[in-house]
């Protein structure tokens, strides 16, 4: 399976419909990391030069939120997580 690299700006992504944003993340986003906090699973994807965080409710297995960003404190959730070996 070959991963297709897409060129897309953050602005172009935000102009997509909600459904197309999810389609783009799940089909073209590169999975980077996942963090579980309580009942929530935070999944980080990269698309070109920005990040998309999808938040799942673990109990219901439903998406409850999505955030889009280039940098900032949201990334800290992933960079400060101690990794178990």
PyMOL commands that set and color helices and strands:
alter all, ss='L'
color gray80, all
select helices_A, chain A and resi 10-15+18-28+73-79
alter helices_A, ss='H'
color red, helices_A
select strands_A, chain A and resi 30-37+40-47+50-57+62-69
alter strands_A, ss='S'
color yellow, strands_A
deselect
rebuild
show_as cartoon
